[in-house]
């Protein structure tokens, strides 16, 4: 595999961060769930990335799950360590079938009030540590997973795993208009492939399907790069529905759009 992260360095710095947090003064607790805390960290992270001229990280549920497991382990043990969290992140990604070219993990804990206070404290400590900031502001990583755990003593433990991985984000597709002139239908649409920091696959093509009344869907354009279809000589006295699906250059498909429907009198 290409270059892995440097777990020994990251573990040592994470321990320093933990000692710094332990010296802080707790504030009043704020009502929040682990999902709320995760969303806070992701929001701050992506706002800072954009402010620094980078592309926002894409959240990845599978990596969120791994990060959550690792946060749970260090919270249960009360030890801020990549080894305690589960050892090699790369091995764990491989075991879950998650493709990667590079990864980095930032661990942190706080005894500040559960919720925004603790999340902000950990995040700012990461920003203040050069190796951790390099993970947050990477110019090559494109996906991220964040796990948050609350220990029995009320402390907050967070694992953030960023990966440089192939694009698996679905492209987007949207119907624009469906018009009729006599028995001729003109259908227009648009699509895009969301930009990643790296490895954006790019939009490849569209499939267009037509249905008459409540019948079966029939493909009328296959792998087209056009964004307009003109369908002539439609039968009188029927409803016609059209929908599209986009594909990127890795073959990832968007959902089918909500059908647009028109009556041919």
Backbone torsions as a table, in degrees:
resi	resn	phi	psi	omega
1	UNK	NA	151.8	172.5
2	UNK	-63.2	-179.3	-168.8
3	UNK	-50.8	131.1	175.8
4	UNK	-93.2	173.7	175.8
5	UNK	-74.1	175.7	-176.9
6	UNK	-110.6	80.4	-170.4
7	UNK	-59.9	-34.4	-177.7
8	UNK	-64.6	-44.1	179.1
9	UNK	-64.9	-45.5	-177.8
10	UNK	-64.3	-39.2	-179.4
11	UNK	-64.4	-42.8	-179.6
12	UNK	-63.6	-44.2	180.0
13	UNK	-68.0	-35.2	178.0
14	UNK	-62.3	-37.7	178.9
15	UNK	-65.1	-39.1	176.6
16	UNK	-62.5	-42.8	177.9
17	UNK	-60.9	-40.0	-179.7
18	UNK	-62.5	-42.6	178.9
19	UNK	-63.9	-37.5	178.1
20	UNK	-63.4	-42.6	-179.5
21	UNK	-67.8	-38.5	-178.9
22	UNK	-61.0	-24.9	-179.6
23	UNK	-83.2	-4.3	-175.7
24	UNK	-80.0	165.9	-179.5
25	UNK	-99.3	123.7	-179.7
26	UNK	-62.8	151.1	174.7
27	UNK	-113.6	177.1	179.3
28	UNK	-62.5	140.3	-177.3
29	UNK	-68.3	145.9	176.0
30	UNK	-117.2	137.5	-179.5
31	UNK	-70.0	123.4	-179.9
32	UNK	-162.6	155.4	173.9
33	UNK	-101.9	169.0	176.4
34	UNK	-60.1	-36.3	177.8
35	UNK	-64.1	-37.9	177.1
36	UNK	-62.4	-45.1	-178.9
37	UNK	-64.1	-43.6	177.8
38	UNK	-58.1	-45.3	-179.1
39	UNK	-63.3	-37.7	177.3
40	UNK	-60.3	-50.5	-177.5
41	UNK	-61.9	-44.3	179.9
42	UNK	-62.6	-40.5	179.6
43	UNK	-63.9	-46.4	178.6
44	UNK	-63.7	-43.7	-178.7
45	UNK	-58.9	-50.4	-176.3
46	UNK	-71.3	-33.0	175.2
47	UNK	-63.3	-42.0	179.1
48	UNK	-69.2	-36.1	177.5
49	UNK	-63.1	-47.4	179.8
50	UNK	-62.8	-40.5	179.2
51	UNK	-63.6	-24.7	179.0
52	UNK	-97.1	15.3	175.8
53	UNK	78.6	18.1	179.9
54	UNK	-105.5	167.5	176.9
55	UNK	-89.8	139.4	178.4
56	UNK	-57.4	141.8	173.6
57	UNK	-66.3	144.8	172.1
58	UNK	-89.7	126.3	174.5
59	UNK	-66.1	144.1	-177.8
60	UNK	-132.9	111.6	-175.5
61	UNK	-56.0	-39.4	-178.9
62	UNK	-64.5	-36.7	178.7
63	UNK	-77.4	-32.8	171.5
64	UNK	-55.3	-44.3	-179.1
65	UNK	-62.0	-42.9	178.0
66	UNK	-64.4	-45.6	-179.8
67	UNK	-62.4	-37.1	178.5
68	UNK	-63.9	-42.0	177.8
69	UNK	-61.2	-42.0	-178.3
70	UNK	-69.6	-38.3	175.8
71	UNK	-64.4	-40.0	178.3
72	UNK	-60.8	-40.2	-177.1
73	UNK	-66.7	-46.7	-178.6
74	UNK	-69.9	-32.8	177.5
75	UNK	-65.8	-41.9	-179.9
76	UNK	-66.6	-36.6	-178.7
77	UNK	-84.1	-22.5	-176.4
78	UNK	71.2	25.2	-177.5
79	UNK	-130.1	124.6	-179.9
80	UNK	-88.7	95.1	-174.4
81	UNK	-152.0	136.1	176.7
82	UNK	-66.3	-32.7	176.9
83	UNK	-66.3	-45.1	178.3
84	UNK	-64.4	-34.8	-179.9
85	UNK	-64.2	-20.3	179.1
86	UNK	139.7	9.3	177.8
87	UNK	80.5	-144.8	-173.2
88	UNK	-63.1	122.1	174.4
89	UNK	-65.6	-38.2	-180.0
90	UNK	-59.6	-43.4	177.8
91	UNK	-62.8	-39.3	-179.7
92	UNK	-67.8	-39.0	176.5
93	UNK	-63.1	-44.6	178.9
94	UNK	-59.9	-43.6	-178.1
95	UNK	-62.4	-28.0	179.7
96	UNK	-93.9	1.9	179.6
97	UNK	71.4	26.4	179.9
98	UNK	-93.4	114.2	-177.1
99	UNK	-73.4	145.1	179.7
100	UNK	-156.3	152.0	171.9
101	UNK	-106.1	-30.3	-179.4
102	UNK	-155.2	154.4	174.2
103	UNK	-147.3	161.6	172.1
104	UNK	-149.1	144.0	177.8
105	UNK	-123.4	133.9	171.5
106	UNK	-112.7	128.0	175.6
107	UNK	-112.8	145.7	176.6
108	UNK	-158.0	157.9	175.8
109	UNK	-142.8	158.6	-179.5
110	UNK	-148.6	145.0	171.5
111	UNK	-104.0	9.4	172.8
112	UNK	-67.5	171.7	-176.7
113	UNK	-57.0	135.5	178.4
114	UNK	-55.7	134.8	179.9
115	UNK	114.3	-136.7	-173.2
116	UNK	-63.9	-39.0	-178.4
117	UNK	-59.8	-49.9	-178.6
118	UNK	-66.1	-43.9	-178.7
119	UNK	-61.6	-45.6	-179.7
120	UNK	-62.9	-39.4	-178.5
121	UNK	-64.5	-47.0	178.6
122	UNK	-62.7	-44.9	-177.3
123	UNK	-62.3	-44.0	-178.7
124	UNK	-68.3	-33.0	175.5
125	UNK	-66.2	-39.2	175.1
126	UNK	-61.3	-44.5	-179.8
127	UNK	-61.7	-31.6	-178.9
128	UNK	-81.9	-4.7	179.1
129	UNK	-108.6	119.7	-173.8
130	UNK	-54.6	-48.1	-179.6
131	UNK	-64.5	-36.5	179.0
132	UNK	-71.9	-40.5	177.9
133	UNK	-61.5	-35.0	179.2
134	UNK	-61.8	-33.1	176.7
135	UNK	-71.4	-44.8	-177.9
136	UNK	-66.1	-39.4	-174.5
137	UNK	-107.7	29.9	-178.8
138	UNK	-61.8	140.9	176.3
139	UNK	-93.7	4.3	178.9
140	UNK	-121.9	-31.9	178.2
141	UNK	-67.7	151.6	-177.8
142	UNK	-133.6	-17.3	-179.9
143	UNK	-124.3	158.3	-179.3
144	UNK	-147.0	148.6	171.1
145	UNK	-131.4	140.6	-177.5
146	UNK	-130.0	130.2	176.6
147	UNK	-120.9	138.3	-177.6
148	UNK	-129.7	134.7	177.6
149	UNK	-134.8	145.7	175.8
150	UNK	-110.5	119.9	-179.2
151	UNK	-76.6	168.1	-179.0
152	UNK	-60.6	-27.8	180.0
153	UNK	-87.3	5.5	177.8
154	UNK	91.4	-4.8	179.4
155	UNK	-72.2	156.3	-177.3
156	UNK	-110.0	134.3	-178.6
157	UNK	-127.7	130.4	-174.0
158	UNK	-131.3	134.1	170.2
159	UNK	-115.8	129.7	175.1
160	UNK	-121.5	121.7	179.9
161	UNK	-117.1	119.4	176.0
162	UNK	-108.8	139.6	179.7
163	UNK	-129.6	150.4	164.8
164	UNK	-100.0	112.2	-171.5
165	UNK	-138.0	160.9	174.0
166	UNK	-60.7	152.1	178.7
167	UNK	-66.8	119.5	172.7
168	UNK	-124.3	10.3	179.7
169	UNK	-76.1	126.8	-178.5
170	UNK	-62.3	145.7	171.6
171	UNK	-70.3	173.2	178.3
172	UNK	-111.6	152.3	176.6
173	UNK	-142.6	141.9	179.7
174	UNK	-146.9	131.7	173.0
175	UNK	-73.9	140.5	-178.8
176	UNK	-104.9	-51.6	-177.3
177	UNK	-159.4	150.7	172.8
178	UNK	-132.9	115.2	-175.8
179	UNK	-124.4	157.6	179.8
180	UNK	-126.4	139.2	169.9
181	UNK	-133.9	103.7	-172.7
182	UNK	66.1	-121.0	177.8
183	UNK	-106.1	16.7	178.4
184	UNK	-103.7	128.9	178.5
185	UNK	-106.7	137.3	175.1
186	UNK	-120.6	119.0	-176.2
187	UNK	-116.0	128.6	178.1
188	UNK	-124.2	152.0	-176.6
189	UNK	-153.7	176.3	176.3
190	UNK	-148.3	167.3	178.1
191	UNK	-165.1	167.6	178.2
192	UNK	-159.2	165.3	173.7
193	UNK	-114.6	115.6	-175.9
194	UNK	-53.9	135.2	-177.6
195	UNK	-74.7	135.1	172.0
196	UNK	-108.2	166.3	176.8
197	UNK	-59.9	-40.5	176.5
198	UNK	-144.2	161.2	172.2
199	UNK	66.4	24.6	174.6
200	UNK	-61.1	124.0	-175.4
201	UNK	-68.4	-41.5	-176.9
202	UNK	94.2	146.6	-179.5
203	UNK	-69.6	135.7	-179.7
204	UNK	-105.2	-55.0	-171.2
205	UNK	-167.1	179.3	178.3
206	UNK	-130.6	151.2	164.7
207	UNK	-111.3	139.5	-179.6
208	UNK	-120.3	131.3	178.9
209	UNK	-122.7	147.5	-178.5
210	UNK	-123.5	141.9	173.6
211	UNK	-134.2	135.7	175.6
212	UNK	-101.5	125.4	-176.0
213	UNK	52.7	-127.1	-179.3
214	UNK	-103.6	22.5	-177.0
215	UNK	-75.8	-171.2	-178.3
216	UNK	-75.5	151.5	174.9
217	UNK	-72.0	139.9	179.3
218	UNK	-130.0	130.7	-179.7
219	UNK	-74.8	123.7	-179.7
220	UNK	-111.5	-14.9	171.5
221	UNK	-140.6	128.7	-176.6
222	UNK	-121.6	123.6	179.0
223	UNK	52.8	43.2	178.3
224	UNK	-87.3	148.7	173.7
225	UNK	-99.9	-1.8	177.9
226	UNK	-72.4	164.0	175.2
227	UNK	-124.1	17.8	175.5
228	UNK	-142.8	138.4	173.7
229	UNK	-128.7	130.4	176.5
230	UNK	-109.5	118.6	-176.2
231	UNK	-114.9	111.8	-173.4
232	UNK	-96.5	162.3	171.1
233	UNK	56.9	46.5	173.9
234	UNK	-74.2	147.6	-176.0
235	UNK	-72.6	142.5	179.3
236	UNK	-68.1	151.4	171.5
237	UNK	76.1	32.2	-178.9
238	UNK	-141.1	154.7	169.8
239	UNK	-89.4	138.5	175.4
240	UNK	-123.4	130.9	179.3
241	UNK	-118.2	144.0	178.6
242	UNK	-133.3	146.1	177.2
243	UNK	-147.8	162.4	-179.6
244	UNK	-134.8	160.2	174.0
245	UNK	-138.4	136.2	179.8
246	UNK	-101.0	153.3	175.3
247	UNK	-130.2	140.2	173.5
248	UNK	-95.1	-179.1	-173.5
249	UNK	-75.7	-4.7	171.3
250	UNK	-99.2	-0.7	179.4
251	UNK	89.9	6.1	177.0
252	UNK	-73.9	133.6	-174.0
253	UNK	-106.3	145.2	170.4
254	UNK	-80.1	164.1	168.1
255	UNK	-64.8	157.1	171.4
256	UNK	-66.0	141.9	177.6
257	UNK	-71.3	159.0	171.8
258	UNK	-62.3	127.9	-175.6
259	UNK	-59.9	145.0	168.6
260	UNK	-102.0	139.6	-173.0
261	UNK	-127.2	143.9	179.6
262	UNK	-145.6	147.6	-178.4
263	UNK	-97.9	134.1	172.9
264	UNK	-108.2	105.9	-174.9
265	UNK	-70.6	NA	NA
